[in-house]
Structure formats: structure tokens, C-alpha cells
Amino acid sequence: MSVMLRLAAALGGLSLAHAAVQLQSGFVLEDAAAEAQTVISTVYYSATRQDNIVGATAAIKAFAVAAKANTIGPGARFLAEAAPGAVPLKSFYSEKLQDTLTVASREGLAWAEDALNGYNFMQIEGYCFPTEPVGGGAAMMQYWSAARNDSFLVVVHSSNEATARSAKYVKQRVECWAPPPSSCRAGTDCGGTGKWTTWEDKPPTPSYTNPGTIPFPKSKDLLGWEYKSGANPGYGGGNHVARSADTWCVSQALCVQRAPGADSNWLALPRRLIAC
């Protein structure tokens, strides 16, 4: 079933996440660990500085605006928060070189920290993996132009890498690896907000794709369903009104377990649960 459903359960008016929760019926829900969230970095270019700027934070966007840089397009996906085995992607700026640098590797950090280059640390833009992660991932390659004194972090085989090569940038090193494809599960990768949204108990309309009325008696333990916006695949080319689909098997044997003493005869157990 989709792992992008979660249950809302009453527990004395408190909000608990990632914990074991005993419901009023006596049944205990075990919350699964949260999936790693990703963000899409943005590539900016300042013609006055001949500087490519790559990052995912509001701070780097403000820096790019101040530098009168134009938005070129999306870059690599970064992990939004630290995760086991991940390393930080750090941004630096050198007034001496008029260059913005985003690095994660030991070699890249050594270059950034060399006093002769004049870089100053700005902030952590996200996180990535020092080696290719299980499940695959995209290599983030650092390019350099001596003519422009410009660093350019690109995804291997991307249009940005083609642009760097056509401008005679030279390949330096792999800084790190982007997280493996999330199959839309991050919520923002497929056009959604990435936020949990209440599954309202009302029928859908041609312009409102709410799943509709739940065909079961309401539980005393479960206050409602939520779904993650953008986390469910649209198998028809992205037409979310007419051709979207996902597996919502809340009434099938593999997805349902009867809870002894529960007030209703069904209780869905998705892998990710939040108790509210």
C-alpha cells in the first residue's frame, strides 16, 4: 500500500510523533521512522561576476538576488536534514575570486578553507552522501573555470553539465551523491506541497480530487485520515484530476489488521503513522 497515508488518533489532546501510542480501545500503534525529506536546489548565474550559484536555502536565494543573478533552473536534489551517512553541502563565497562555491568532499572543503582563495563560509545548503547510496543516486560534479574563477556544481549527465562543458569548464571532482529517487515520496518531487493534508469526509468534484466519503463507521480512536500532497504517483502524465492513481488498500487483508477489543472491525496499519 502507499506509505503516504497516516492516521490521526486521540490521545488526551496531546500531539506525539514517532512514538508508541495506546488508543482508547487498548490497541497500540507503533509509529515508523520518518522518511528523509529532500529539496531541489536552484542554479543562479550572475553575469556581472560570471558566477554560478547553487543552493537550496532561502539565504542563498537572497544572496543571489543581491548579486543580481538570474535563475537558471533546478539543480540536484539535496537531503533537507542530516541523515545517517550523509555529509553537509556547504556554501562559501570568495570576494577575491568573486566566486560562490558549494562543496561537500574533503578536497572541496580543503579548497574552500585555503586562505589563498579567500572563501568565507555562508551556510549549509543541504546534505548528500559521500559515496553512491544503495538504490542509486546522481553524482554531483564540481566544475571549474580558470578564465572566470568560477565553480559550478552540476549533476552528472544533466543539462547544467552540458552547459559547463560548452563554456570550457574543467571537471574537478565528485563532491557527493544526491539521494536515490524517492518515487514521489518526498511530496515535493512530483508537484505537491509535501505537507500532510486532511482527507475530508466529503465527495470529490471535477476540480477537487479529495478521495471522498470513507465507507466505514467512524472510529472512536481514529479521528481521520491524512495524505501527503504530491506524494502519490500520477500514472497518466501528471493529470491529477482525470488520471492520477495510487494504491489505497485500506480494506485488503495485507493492509488491515483487526485490533482485539477495537470499537470497529478494521484498523489500517500503514508503515508511517502519526498520533495526534
N, C-alpha and C positions, 0 to 999 in steps of 0.2 A: 504494500500500500504506500501511498505518499507519506513521506516523513514530515510533510509540511503542514500537518494538522496538529493541533494541540487542544487539550481540554482545560476548561476553566472550572475549578472546583471550590466550594465554600470551605473556609477554614477559619472560623472566628473573625472574619473581616480582615485577616492579615494577608499579605501578598508574599508568597515564597517561590523561589525559583531554584531548580536543580536540587531538589530535596525529596526525601520520602515523606509522603503526606497520607495520613489516615483520614478517610472520609467518614461522613456521618453513619454510613452503612457498616463501617468497620473495615472496609476494603482499603488496602494500602497501595498507593500509586508511587512508583519509583520513577523519578524524572531522569531522562537521559542527558548526557553531556551536550552542550550546545554545539552546533556546527560552526566551523570557522567562517566568519564573515569576510567578504572581500570587497574592495573598492577598485574602481577603474581609474588609473592615473590619467592625467591630461598632459599633453605636449603643447608648450607655448614656444613662440620664437620672437625674439627681439631683434629687429633689423638694425637698429642703431648700435647695439652691442654685438651683433652677429652671435647671439647666444640662444641655444636651445635649453629650455627649462622643462624639467619633467618632475611631476609630483602629484600627490593626491590630497593634500591638506588645504584648508581654507587659507592658511598662512602663505603657502606657495602661490596660490591664486592671487592673493593681494600683492605679493611681491612681483608677479608677472604683470599685473595691471599697472603697478607703479613704474615698471620698466617699459611700459607701452608695448608689451608683447602681444602678438596675435595668437589666438587659439588655433593650433594646427589640427588637433583631433585627439582621439583616445590613445593611450599608451598601454602598458601592461596592467594586468590585474595584480594588486598588492593585497596581502592579508591586512585587515584593518587593525588587528590586535596581535600581540605576541602569541605564539603557539609553540608547542614542543618541537625543538629542532630548527625553528625559524630564527633568522637574524634580522636586525633592523636595517631599513633602507634610509640612509641619512642624506640630507641635502646640505650643501655648502655653497658659499659664494666667495669669489676672489675679486676684489676691487682691482687688484693688479692685473689680472688676466681678463677681467670683465666676463667671467665665466661662472655659470651655475652648474654644480656637479651633484649628481645623485649616485651614491655608491653603497655597497654592502660588503664587498670582498676585502680581504686583508690587503691586497695590492692597491685596491681603490682607496681604502682608508689611509694607507701609507702615503699615497699621492696627495690626498686631501690634507693630511697633517704635516706635510713637508713645509716648513716655514718659507722656503724659497718660492713656493707657489702662492702664498698669501691667502689661502682659503680660511673662512670662518664658518663654524657650524651654525646652521639655522634651526632645523628641527628634524624629527623622524617622520618620514612620509608614509611609512607602512612597514610591512615585514615580508620576507621571502625566504627561500630555502637555499643553503649553500651548495647543495647537490640536487640532482634531479629527483623529485619526490616520487614515492610509489603512486602509480596511477598516471604518471606523466605530468608534464608541465612545460611551459615555454621558457627557454633560456633568454635572459636579459643581457644583451651585449653592450659593452661600453665602446663607443667610437670616439675618435679624437681628430680634430683638425688643427694642425700647427699653424696654418695660414690664418685661421680665425681665433686661435686659442680657445677652442670651444669643445666641450664634452657633450656627448649625445647618447643617452641611454635608450636603447631600442629593443624591441622583441625580435629575435631571430626570425627571418623569413617574412617580416612584416613590411608594409609599405614605407614605414619610417626607416627601416634598414636600407631599403632601396634608395630612399632619398639621401641618406647619409653617404652611401657608396657613390651615388651620382655626383655628389658635391665633393668627392675625393677625400672623405673622412677615412681614417685608418682604424681597423679593428684593433682593440686593445686587449680585452679580456671579457670573460663571462663574469658579471657581478654576482648573479644568483639566479634562481629559478622561480618563476611565478608558480603559484599553487595550481594543482591539477584542475581541469574543468569541473565545474560544480553542477553541471546539468540543470542549471537554473536555480539550484537550491539556495544560493546566496540571496535570492529575491530581487537583487538589483541587476543581475546579469541579463535578464530577459524582459526588461522594460517595466518592472514593477517598482514599488517603493521599498520593498524589503521589510515592511512593517507588518506585524500581526494585526489582522483586521477581523472584526466580529462577523461571524456568519449569522446574518439577521434571519429571523424566522418569518420570512415573507417571500412570496413568489417572485421570480425574475420577470423582467420586461425586455423588450427588444434592445434597450440601451443599458440595461442593468443586469449584470450576469451573476448575481447572487445565486448560490445553489438552490435556494428555495426552502420550503417548509420541510422540516425533518419529520419523517413518517413514523415516529415512535412516541410513546408517552414521555413527558418531561420528567427528568430525574430530580430527586431532592439533592443529590450530591453534585450533579453536573449542571452548571449554570448556562453553559453554551459552548459552541464550537468557535474556533478562530482559524483562519487560514493565512498563509504568508503571501502577501501581494507580490506577484511576479515570480513566485517560486514553482509554479506548476506549468509544465510544458504546453505550448500551443502547437498541436500537431498539424496545423493546416497553413503554415506560413505566417503565423502571428495574428490571425484574425480572431481576437479573443471573444467576440460576440458569437460568431457563427461556427467556428471550427476549433475551439480550444478543447482540450481533453486532459484528463489525468485519472489515476486510479484512486477511487474513494471507496474502498471496500470495507466500510464500517459495519456491514451486516453479514460478512462472509466468515467462514469458520477460521481461516488463517488470521483474521484481523480482530476476532471477537473472543472474549472470554467471559463466561458467566461468573460473576462475583458472588460467592456464598453469602447469603444474607442481604444481598443488594436489593434496593427497592424496585429495580427494574430488571428485566430478563436479558439485558445486553449491556456490555460495557466495553467500548473500544479501547485498545491499548496501542496507540501509535508509539513509535520509538522516541519521539520528543514530546514531553509533557511539561506544562507549566501549571502550577497550582496558584490560584488567585484568591 
